Amino acid sequence: MATRKRSTGGPKTRDDRADAIKLLKKDHDEVRELFKQFDNAGERAHKTKARIVRKLIEELAKHSAIEEQIFYPAARNLMDDDDMVLEGLEEHHIVKWTLSELDGMDPQDERFDAKVTVLKELVLHHAKEEERDMFPQIRKALTPADLRDLGEQMEKAKEIAPTHPHPRAPDEPPGNVVAGAAAALVDRGRDAMSEVLKRRPEDKTA
């Protein structure tokens, strides 16, 4: 009886890396799932909703950064016109402003749920347009190896991308690369401090 070869769990080879479009679609699916969790959380599940929104902010901040730094510049070089990329950048801009308003917002604020609903409509519309109109053109224009190389660049960029929205920062290279690196350092310091404050025992003398 033949034995099944076990995975060694080693590093990815050049052939089993996720390509750029699969990586972005995976991000889209994860964000769709987070919105679904938010919708199913219940009207009074304020802590759960706050946690989901924090995750949405982080995931969307990183996703928009790797698109703006790597994927969109590549797309502009491959597509016949810039309209789709420029529209995508404008949609990112609106999404980042909405995220910046939600970042740290009290989940019991009367506008919290409404703002998340508007964010959901913006993001899902944006993702649908990319998947329907932009991604097929890019897949047709690049070889599988090129898409894997682009995906590898994006995976590396995602590891050091900002985790909070910065709507006033540049959204095109080279300005966004420089600003993004600085913002990422600030964001990670901010995140680390938030974790420390969460673990602090409440002041019993108050």
N, C-alpha and C positions, 0 to 999 in steps of 0.2 A: 504494500500500500504506500502510495507516494505521500511524502510529508509536505505540508504547506510551508512555503518559505516565509519566515517571520520578518517583519519590518525591523530594521536596526534602529530606527528613530534618529538617524543621522541627519546631517544638513541636506537641504533640498538640492537636487541636481538642476542643471540648466533646463531640463525638459519638464520638470514637475512644478515649476514656479507658476503661480497664478498670473494670467496676463492682465494688462491694465484694465480692460473692460470688465472682466470677471471680478476684479478687485472692487471697482466702483459700483457694480451691480450688487455685490455682497454688502457694501456699505448701505446702499439704498434699501435692501431687504431688512437689514438690522434696524434702520431708522423707522421703516414701516412697522416693524414689530413693536418698537418702543411706543409709537403713537397708538397702536392697538392696545398695549398694556395701559396706557394713560386713559383711553376711552373706557376700558373695562374696570378701572380702579374703584369707581364709586364716588359719589358726590362729596362725601366727607373724608375720603382717604387722603388727607392733606400731606402727611409725611411721605406716603408712597408716591404721590404725584410730584412732590418736590424732588424726590430721588430720581424719578424717571426723567424729569426735566433737566436735572444736572447732567445725567448721562446723555440726553439729547444735545445739550449745549456742547459737551466735550466731543461727541462723535461728529456733529455737524461742523464744528470749528476745524477739526482735523481734516475732514473730508473736503471742505472748501479750500483749505490751504494746499492740499496736494493737487487738486484740480487746477487751481490758479497758478501754482508754481511750475507744474510739470505737464499735466494733461492738456490744458487749454493752449499753451504755447505750441505744443506739438500739433494739436488739431488745427490751429490757424495756418500752419505750414502745409497741411495736407488737404484742407477743404478749399472749394472754389471761391467762397466768400467768407467774410468774418461775421456775418449777421448772427449766426447761432451762438458763437462764442461770446460776442458782445452782449447778446440777450442773456446768456448764462451768467456773465459777470454782473449785470444789473440785477438779476434775480438773487444772486449771492449777496449783493449789497443790501437788498431789502431784508433778506433772511437774517443777515448779521445784525442789522439794527433791531429786529424783533428779538433775536437771541440776547442782545445786550440789555434789552428792557426786562427780559425774563430772568437774567442772571442775578441771583440774589433777591428776587421778588418774593414777597410773602405769598405762599400758596393759598392763603385765605383771602387775599386781595380779591375784590369782586371782579377784577378784569383778568385775573390769572388764567382761568380756564378759557375765556374768550380769546386771549392772546395766543394760547397754545393751539386753539382751533384755527386761527388765522395762519399761524406758523405751519401747521399741518397742511393746509390747503396750498400754501406757497411751495413747500418742499416737495409734496407729492406731485404737483403739477410740473415742477422743475425736473424731477427724476423721470417722470413719464416722457417728457419731451426729449431728454437726453437719450433715453433707451430707445425711443421710437425713431428719432431723426438723426442724432449725432453719432451714436455708437456704431450703427451699421456702416456709415461712411468711413469711419476710422478703421473698423475691422477689415473693410474691403481694401483700404489703402495700404495697410501694413501686413507684413508677413507674421506668422505665429511667433517666430523668434524675436522680431521687433516688438511685438506686443508684450512678450515676457520680459524683455529688457526694460521697457517702459514701466511695466508693473513692478519690477524690482526696484527701480528708482523711486517709485511712489511709496512702496512699502518702507523703504529706508527713510524717506522724507516724513512719513506719517509718525515714525517713532519719535521725532523731535519737533513735531508741528505744535502750534499753539493749541491750548485746550479751552480757550475762551474766545469769544468774538471780538474782533477789532475793526469795526466798520469804518473808521477813519484812516486806517492803514492802506498803503498802496495795494492794488490787487493784480498788478502785472509785473513781470520781471523787468529789471533786476531789483526794483524797489521792494517788491513783496518778499523776496528771498531774504534780504537784509533785515527788513522790519519784522518778518516772521520769526527769524532766529532770536531777535531780541525779545519779542513778545512771548515766545515759548519759554524763555528763561524766567520772565516775570510770572507767567501763568503757573509754572511748576512750583515756584516759590509760594505763590498764593495758595495753590492746592495743598502744598505741604503744611502751610500754616493752618488751613481750614481743618485738616485731619488732626493736627495737634489740639486745636480748640475743641473739636468734637470729643476727644478722649479725656479732656480735663473734667474732673469732678465739679459738680455745681457748687457754688459758694454758699455754704449753709448759714453764713452770718448775715446774709442780706435779709 
